[in-house]
């Protein structure tokens, strides 16, 4: 997909260059490259000419294009095109969306699939098969929740998978059951694969459509690059690796993308797996390369599958369950050390404090074994971090990859998380400021479709520790862990760019290709509680305009000065 390179002057802007606010208020772009920065009057006089577009920012903030350091663009785009529950609020609305989809033309398929439902909308975080049966009983239903760690299925799907009261929970998974042991319709972690493995494989056309819709949506949010957090066969999805390569070869990929290659949980031959990953990493295109490796170390707290050092609480007292480890510590250390030695970057999912500790232990061993390594490794999510582990991020050079939108007292936090963590561990959640003060590199991402990919929503919560768009009635979550606005912007631009090894893409500087996002206002001159309401007006990716909200901008041409 060919787009003309940008030739424009953006003036009257507040400019954040990826590290600091500048005195300059104008940027000139020629053939997609930033050629000048400075005072608007001087830049317009020197660079505005007949036919060039000039954009009056009206005092709004111009930043580098945001880079989402943890996202699932293809799957999220496909969910937007399928039975999309991401905007549904409450169980009744979710069921209404499902009914509309099932009875519409898109729902005339053998399997109803989609996702985006919220655990806190259902008692105990576990929706029921019987509610789906009332809508559609003659076709199987498989709906992933927002965090993709649980699935909601109907009775026909359970029947096809052979899941009954006699079925044992698989290793690394759990089946929700009633008092008699019968499955009720929610499957967690590895248990969801029992149904997911039966799903018809998506077609290449469906994957391509999902990628392009996902890219369009991310560009509309000011995002110009990302790291796709899973490339591989995972939870019933085929591998989108070829989708990215084909779109890149066809010129349809306008974002800069790093893929994180999935490390399956059942791998036993570490050298063979590393050789396979290295081979894939060497097949690089113009805009896409798969140079990271993804390990998922544990589950999530809401389903009590995150790996905790101490047991989850039940009825206010410690119980016996400490969650799930998907890799034995010795195996994880050997695998990460081998990946690091091969020159690939490591991307870890770690929610619980035990998972974070195991990840850091493995990185420490890898640093000792490979003293010349330049791996830009990171741990994503970091919901509960033992305070003793916080200094280790800086010591080991491990980036804290934050999904900041979760760091608030929303319904899921208050109803499903705090009660099972208890007071002390609840105070360890999302320690962004402590990590920053300890010298840890920071990056930021959304985990879309788990959460909205809108960077300003995430920045709002990173700074205020309150729910973006909430009614303000809930207190901030560990408010001492809020970041400053500058620090949050650094994480979402230059921090994530560094992680993806595209440092220049996270900066606004003369001589670099234009990757820019123009907001609709200057958030530095507005109350912090309004950060979530900032929207994106213009996106330039790889020197090309990929999103232009023309109704909110002034475009005109000027003659030579």
Phi, psi and omega in degrees: 000110185271132175236141179293145176291154184281133170231101190202160168239121174259120185229166181069030184254154163269121190250123170254120190270008183108342177229318186219163169280138184258161171282334179296151177228017179212148179227133175253135181236128177232124182052039175083000181248140175288119185249345180198151174218146178164207179287142186304314183301317181289318182293318178296318181296323184276332191236340178287133180212169183304124177097344180279148178275131172245137186239116178274110182285344177062031179086002181284165185276128173254126180232166165301156174302139179290146178238117182274114188277359179200102185209160179235075193295316183294311181295321180294318178297321178294322177295323177297329181270353182249214179280090190266112181257009189294336180261357182287136178244111180091159184295323182296319179291322177299315180294325178294320178296318179298315181298317179296321180291313183300320184269002176266175183298328181288341183271005180276064182225166182290320179244131172268119183225154181168211180168186178110006180287157185251129183300322183291352177280353186231144180305128180066011181072017188230094176293163189253145175297324183298329177293323176289322180302326181292339179263315182211114180249345185265357177225145181286146182236135177219110183234114178286147174279179187298324183270001177060027175251356180216156178226146177252124183229159177266179185294325179295322177295318177298319180296315181296328179275354180071027182270117181227184178298335182276351183286129178281147172299133178288161175300129179079018180208170179212139177259124175291137185225159172272186184298335180270000179092001181283140178295138186255349175123359176242132182237132183249142174051233186298338179295330181291337179293339179297329174264319183303326181294345180268349184293143174295138182294137177298149179278158175303327180293321178294319178296316181297317179297321178296317179297313183293323176292319178298316179298315179302316183292318178296318177300323180295340179267002181090012183267127184245357178196164180197169168247116177282120194280351175213113167243113183156175178280114186215125174050051174084353178267141170287171184278123180276009183305310181293331178299314178297314182298317182292319179295322178296313181297329181275000181076017182269348183267109180261348176267158173268124190231132168253133176259138175260111183286130185289132173260107183297152183287342184261008179293136176240333182266094185296312181301319180295319179296318180295319178300319179296317180293319179298319179300318179291324183293337182276352179270077188260141177255202181282318185243354186228136171210144181254083188245012176238161180233131186255124171246127173262112188275332183204190181260229182227157184290323185303327178258009180057038176251353173292144184278114182249148178288329178237158186297152170296155177270149175222124182057034176087358181235151177300138177259218182243344188270131178245014178087194189241136167256124180275346177224137172295142184306317181295320179294316180301316179299315181296319182291313181294321178298320179291319178296317179298317179297332180278357176088015179260152178272147184252134181238111183255138165266120176215120181256310184276160183295327177293321178296318179298315179299314179298320178297313179296321177300318180294319178295321179298318178295321180294320179297321179292320184284331185235071188297339180267005184294141174245024183302130177264077186272156181206158175242126180264153173086292172052051182290311179239119182235124175300128181307330179293340181272345187300315180295340185291335179299310179293319181300323183262356182069036181261126180283137172271109183265104191266133167254082197292335185300340183275350189274062182207165179272064175278184185299317180297320179296313186287326187263327188248340188254301183304318181299330182266347177269325187084170189296312186297309183290331175299329178284351177268003189283135173048064185279062187298311183293322179296319178296317178298312182296332179279356177094012180289138170295142181241142170224168182217147178206179187251331191064024174308131018269009176299319180225165175301144177276003182296112182301326184290333173293313179296319179296320177307310183287325177301325183272313188265341184060029176237162182293129178294121181080006179289173182276359177080006183279336181271141179292158177296147178274116179043064189301337179292351180262009177288145177269159167286158182300319178300315182295321178294319178294321176301316182299320186278351181240274184293328179294312178290327177297317177300316180303320181273005180061036174231058188308319183295332181291344179264012182229155169253111183207149178299134179097350180263154174296140183286116168232101193224151173226129180250120180280176181267000181197179174258103183292344178287345178249027180224158177300141180300330180293353179255007182303323183296341183270356175295137177236166183261133181258321188216137175231129173243120180239130179052039176080008182234141177286118182246348174209132181216107176276081192298332183291344183250012183232162173248113176248135173203170178247152180227151175283171181294144182286000000 
